[in-house]
Amino acid sequence: MAKTLKVKLVRSLIGRLPKQKKTIEALGLKKIGQVIEIQDNPQSRGMIEVVKHMIEVSEM
């Protein structure tokens, strides 16, 4: 069974770099406080690393 991660957007996208905005969009986050569940794999870990200062991550 694959692990999942809970990802919550806690910081605004205002004034962020285009790469960071696109990464947040690719994760599926739109609003502050929104929580999503994603598969724990190297691709999602890489995206999380790019925007780690804007999100909270917890393992399920």
Number of C-alpha atoms within 10 A of each C-alpha: 3 6 11 15 17 15 21 19 22 15 14 14 17 7 7 11 10 10 11 16 17 13 18 20 11 12 15 15 18 15 13 14 15 12 18 15 17 16 13 15 12 9 9 15 14 12 16 19 10 13 18 14 11 17 19 16 15 10 11 9
